[in-house]
Amino acid sequence: LITFITVCSQLVSNSTVTMPPKIQQKSKEQKMQAAMAGGKGKKKKWSKGKNRDKVDNKVLFGKDQWERFNSEVPKMKLITVSTVVEKIKINAGLCRRALNEMCDNGEIRAVCVTRAQRIYTRNISEEDEEE
């Protein structure tokens, strides 16, 4: 133990620690001027996020929309509420009612009707299936 202490003390006394030169401290006035001169520039502004365009879908059928609905929808292969809403620009509630009515009249055929999604397809007559 004594030899260890003597070796350590010799190492400490032999090694010279060189400290870096001391840097001149700035006065308070110089620090204040540097802070005012540097500045951050413009403050960062928060983005508003991704904004979707507000759609103005109709809640009642206009004459031209009713004609488009009756002409285009029965010819579509895949008929869902969302596709009809996008195409004809009507409200989803109005679209659901109109598709139910069209299905009851036999113009389109229901493939899958659940609480969340309604899928219809065009009604193919028996004569077309044989050909």
N, C-alpha and C positions, 0 to 999 in steps of 0.2 A: 504494500500500500504506500509506503514511504517512497519507494522508487517511482511509482506511478506519479505521485505528486511532484516529485523533482523533475521528471520528464516533462510534465505538463507546464510547469513553471518555466522551464528552459525554452519550450516551444513558444510560449507567450512572449518571453523577453527577446527571443531571436527574431520573431516575425514583426515586421513594421507595418502598421495599418496606415495606408495613405487615404486621407479623407479628401473628397473633391473640394475645390475652392468654394468658398461661401459666395453665394450670389447676392448682389445688392438688392435689398428689399425696396419695393416701390412705396412712395408715400401714399396717404389716403387720397390726396388730390389727384395723383397720377392714376391710381386705380379707378377712381370715379370717371376720369376723362376717358380711359380705355374702355370702360363699360358702356359709356354713352356713345362712343364712336363706333364700336363694333356692332352692337345691336344684332337682332335675329332676323331683321328684314320683315317680311310679311308673316303674320301669324297663320298657322295651318288651319284651314277650314275643313270642317267635317263634311263628308259627302252625304248627299241626301239618300243614297242607296239607289237601287235600280227602280225607276218608276215605270210602271206600265201605262200605256195610253188608256185613258178612260173611254170605254166604249159606250155608245149611246144606242142601245138596243131598244126597239119598239116594244111596248107592252100590249098593243092591240095591232091586229093586221090592218095594213092599208090595202087598197084594191090591188096595187101592183105586187105587193108582197104575197097576198093570198093567191094570186095567179101564179107567181113564181113557185110558191110552196106546192101548189097542186100539180104543176107541170114538172118540176125538177125532182122532188123528193121520191115519187114512185119509180123513177128511173135509176136512182142511186143503188149501188150494190150493197154498201154498208151504210145503214142509217142509224145514227145515234143522235142524242139530244145536242151534244156539243158540235157535231159536224153541221147540223141544220142551223144552229144558232150562228155559227161562223159564216155560213153561206148566205143566209137570208137576213141576218141582223135583227133577230127577234129575241125576246126574253125567253129564258129557259122554261119558265112555268107555262107560258103560252105555247111553246114548242111541245112540251109534254102532253098538254091537252089535245093539241092538233094531231100529234102522232097517235094518241089513243083513239081519237075519232077516225083517223084514216085506217087504223088497224081494224076497228069495228066494222068499217065499211068494206073491208076486204081488199083495199088497194095495196097495202103492204102486209108483210107477215112477221110476227114476233118470233125472234130466235131465242132471246134470253131477256126476261124481264125480272129484275131484282129490285131491291130497295135502293141500291146505289146506282145501278147502270141498266139502261134499256137499250137493247140491240135489236134492230129490225133489218129486214132485207126486202128487196122488191118481190112482189108476188108473181111467181111464174105460173102461167096457166098450164093446164094439162096438155094442150095442143103443142105448146112450145117445148115441153119436156120430151115428147115423142120424137120430135125432129132432131 
